[in-house]
Amino acid sequence: MERYYQIAGIDICIKGNAEELYPEDYRLAAFRSEKKEYEYLYEYSIAEELAESSGNCIFHGSVRRVYQDGKRKIHYFGTVKEHLEHAHVRSVFDSNVAYVQVKRSSLQDRITNKLVLNSMNIEGLLLKHHTLLLHASFIEVNGRAILFTAPSGTGKSTQADLWKQYRDADIINGDRVAIKVDDKTMTACGIPFAGSSRHCKNATLPIAGVVYLAQGTETKIRPFKGMQAFKNILNEVTIPVWEAHAVERVSDMLLTVLNHVPVYHLECTPDESAVIALENVLNKEV
């Protein structure tokens, strides 16, 4: 069975046994494509045990290890900080094809939507297409994107909800956004990765502004520029450090964004005053 998707303009095919693959949920369903064409193929299978590692380990995190074996990269996903045998997924990325093994003991029934998404190496795929993956709430207002970014727990979802309540904004994604970067146009793309948020829609919009949030006792907004803006927003970008020159490439793209898109620091209380303050400065930019 083959299913076709388009994510941030990238055509993808998911292939596997019909009896083993997921019933589609709200995340992937919104990104289904009728084109039946693909640039990248992900082929899924279930195995009793994952194949052993090969090559040199180039990244070792708590939930992912990456090996370089010639031109191939091999990713193991799971609780792999101490022992690779605790991995439950092995993805072999060979050019534009990924062969993904899922350990049977890790499944209750079928390969789930969540497992497919977590095994795709989406941050690496986006980087190939000059696209950043930003931790942000993404809303649509008057046909343009507003992106709220900040460390977890600062209030990104709260600000998105306030705009929905007071300005009838459409929440495209409550947790992640892909930013396609070129020298003239910055566009925000919805993607099927939304964390614990239920907001996950397929939309591509020009960016009206990026807003870095901070909690405060009163609402204040100012332009956010220079090294402080760069460092704070870079911390919210997912960087596939196992890819060659990833930090340099991401940094260059982020600088392009900061040079072409209005960026603000919004210190605020969780009420309509935050909406009014941001609305006022965005209207001046039009």
C-alpha positions in Angstrom: 0.0 0.0 0.0 1.2 3.5 -0.8 0.0 6.8 0.6 1.1 10.2 -0.8 1.6 13.4 1.1 2.9 16.9 0.5 4.6 18.5 3.5 6.0 22.1 3.1 5.9 21.6 -0.6 7.8 18.3 -0.4 6.2 15.2 -2.1 6.5 12.1 0.1 5.3 8.5 -0.2 4.7 6.2 2.7 4.8 2.5 1.7 4.0 -0.6 3.7 1.8 -3.6 4.3 -1.8 -2.5 4.4 -2.5 -4.7 7.4 0.5 -3.1 9.3 0.2 0.6 8.6 -1.9 3.1 10.6 -5.4 4.2 10.1 -4.9 7.8 9.2 -5.5 10.4 11.9 -6.0 14.2 11.8 -2.3 15.0 11.5 -1.4 13.1 8.3 -4.9 13.3 6.7 -4.7 17.0 6.2 -1.5 16.5 4.1 -2.7 13.8 1.7 -1.9 14.4 -1.9 -3.7 13.2 -5.0 -0.6 13.6 -7.2 0.6 10.1 -6.6 4.1 11.4 -7.2 7.0 11.6 -4.7 10.5 12.8 -4.3 11.1 10.9 -1.1 10.0 7.3 -0.3 9.6 5.9 3.3 9.2 2.1 3.2 8.0 0.6 6.5 8.2 -3.0 7.8 7.9 -4.8 11.1 10.8 -6.9 12.4 11.2 -9.1 15.4 14.6 -7.5 16.0 16.2 -4.4 14.5 19.2 -4.9 12.3 22.5 -4.2 14.1 24.3 -0.8 13.7 27.0 -0.3 11.2 29.4 2.6 10.4 30.5 5.3 12.8 28.2 6.9 15.4 28.0 10.7 14.5 25.2 11.6 17.0 24.2 10.2 20.3 21.2 11.7 22.1 18.7 10.3 24.6 16.1 9.3 22.0 18.1 9.1 18.8 21.4 7.7 17.6 22.8 8.3 14.1 25.4 6.3 12.3 27.2 7.2 9.1 27.8 4.2 6.9 29.3 5.4 3.6 26.6 7.6 2.0 23.9 6.2 4.2 22.8 7.5 7.5 21.2 5.1 10.0 18.9 6.4 12.7 17.8 4.5 15.8 14.9 5.9 17.7 13.9 5.0 21.3 15.4 5.1 24.7 18.9 4.9 23.4 20.9 7.0 25.8 22.4 3.9 27.5 21.6 0.9 25.4 20.9 0.6 21.7 18.9 -2.5 22.3 16.1 -0.3 23.7 15.6 1.3 20.3 12.2 0.5 18.7 12.8 2.0 15.2 15.7 1.8 12.7 15.6 4.1 9.7 18.2 3.8 6.9 18.3 6.9 4.8 19.9 6.2 1.4 19.6 9.1 -1.0 15.9 9.8 -1.4 14.7 6.5 0.1 14.3 5.5 3.7 13.9 1.9 4.8 12.3 1.9 8.2 12.2 -1.2 10.5 9.8 -1.2 13.5 10.3 -3.6 16.3 7.2 -5.7 16.8 7.4 -5.7 20.6 7.0 -1.9 20.6 3.6 -2.1 18.8 0.2 -2.8 20.3 -1.2 -3.4 16.9 -0.3 -1.4 13.8 2.5 1.1 13.0 1.0 4.4 14.3 0.8 7.9 12.8 3.0 9.1 15.6 5.7 6.5 15.0 5.7 7.3 11.3 6.1 11.0 12.0 8.8 10.5 14.6 10.9 8.3 12.3 10.9 10.6 9.3 13.9 12.8 10.2 11.7 15.8 9.1 14.2 18.4 10.3 16.9 16.9 8.1 14.5 16.7 5.1 13.4 20.3 5.5 17.0 21.5 5.7 17.6 20.0 2.3 14.9 22.2 1.0 16.1 25.4 2.6 13.4 25.3 5.3 13.6 25.9 9.0 11.6 23.9 11.6 10.6 26.4 14.3 9.0 25.7 17.7 6.1 28.1 17.5 2.3 28.6 17.4 1.2 29.5 13.9 -2.0 31.5 13.3 -3.6 33.0 10.2 -4.9 36.6 10.3 -6.1 38.2 7.1 -4.3 35.8 4.9 -0.9 36.2 6.6 1.0 34.2 9.2 1.8 35.3 12.7 4.3 33.1 14.5 4.6 33.0 18.3 7.9 31.5 19.6 9.5 31.1 23.0 10.6 28.4 25.4 8.0 25.9 26.4 5.5 27.1 29.0 5.9 30.8 28.1 2.4 31.2 26.5 2.6 30.5 22.8 -0.7 28.5 22.9 -2.3 31.2 25.1 -1.5 33.9 22.6 -2.9 31.9 19.7 -6.1 31.2 21.7 -6.4 34.9 22.5 -6.2 35.8 18.8 -8.8 33.2 18.0 -11.1 34.5 20.8 -10.8 38.3 20.0 -10.0 38.4 16.3 -11.3 35.1 15.0 -7.9 34.0 13.9 -7.4 30.5 12.5 -4.8 28.4 14.5 -2.9 26.5 11.9 -0.5 24.7 14.2 -0.1 24.9 18.0 3.5 23.8 18.2 5.6 23.7 15.0 6.0 25.6 11.8 8.2 25.1 8.7 9.6 28.4 7.3 10.6 28.3 3.7 13.5 30.7 3.2 14.7 32.5 0.1 16.2 35.9 -0.6 12.8 37.5 -1.3 9.9 35.5 0.2 9.5 33.9 3.6 6.5 31.6 3.9 5.1 29.7 6.8 3.9 26.1 6.2 1.7 24.0 8.3 3.2 20.5 9.0 1.8 17.3 10.6 3.9 17.8 13.7 2.0 19.5 16.5 3.2 18.1 19.8 0.4 17.9 22.3 -1.6 20.5 20.4 -4.7 19.3 18.4 -4.2 22.2 15.9 -2.6 20.8 12.8 -3.7 22.2 9.4 -2.3 22.4 6.0 -1.7 26.0 4.9 1.1 28.0 3.3 1.1 31.8 4.0 3.4 34.8 3.8 4.7 35.8 7.2 3.4 39.0 8.8 5.7 38.8 11.8 7.6 36.6 14.2 6.9 37.3 17.9 9.2 36.2 20.7 7.2 36.0 23.9 7.9 36.7 27.5 5.6 36.8 30.5 5.1 40.1 32.2 3.0 42.2 34.6 2.1 44.6 31.9 2.0 44.4 28.1 5.0 45.9 26.2 6.2 45.4 22.7 9.3 46.4 20.8 11.3 45.5 17.7 13.6 42.5 18.4 16.8 42.8 16.5 20.5 42.0 16.6 22.4 39.2 18.3 19.8 38.9 21.2 17.0 38.2 18.7 19.2 35.8 16.8 20.3 33.8 19.8 16.8 33.6 21.4 15.0 32.5 18.2 17.8 30.1 17.2 17.2 28.3 20.5 13.7 27.5 19.2 14.9 26.1 15.9 15.3 22.3 15.6 18.8 21.7 14.2 19.7 18.3 12.7 23.2 18.4 13.9 24.0 15.0 12.3 23.7 16.7 8.9 26.8 18.3 7.4 27.2 22.0 8.3 23.7 22.0 9.7 24.4 24.7 12.3 26.0 27.0 9.7 23.2 26.5 7.2 20.4 27.0 9.8 22.2 30.1 11.1 22.4 31.6 7.6 18.7 30.9 6.9 17.7 32.4 10.2 19.7 35.6 9.5 17.8 35.9 6.2 14.5 35.6 8.0 15.5 38.2 10.6 16.5 40.6 7.7 13.2 40.2 5.8 10.5 39.7 8.4 9.4 42.0 11.2 10.4 40.4 14.5 9.0 41.6 17.9 9.6 41.0 21.6 6.3 40.9 23.3 6.2 41.0 27.1 2.6 40.6 28.1 -0.2 39.5 30.3 -2.6 36.8 29.0 -5.4 39.1 27.9 -6.6 41.2 25.0 -4.0 43.9 25.6 -1.4 41.5 24.0 -3.6 41.2 20.9 -4.1 45.0 20.6 -0.4 45.8 21.1 0.8 43.3 18.4 -2.1 44.3 16.1 -1.1 48.0 16.3 2.5 47.4 15.3 1.6 44.9 12.5 -0.9 47.4 11.0 2.0 50.0 10.8 4.0 47.5 8.8 1.3 47.0 6.1 
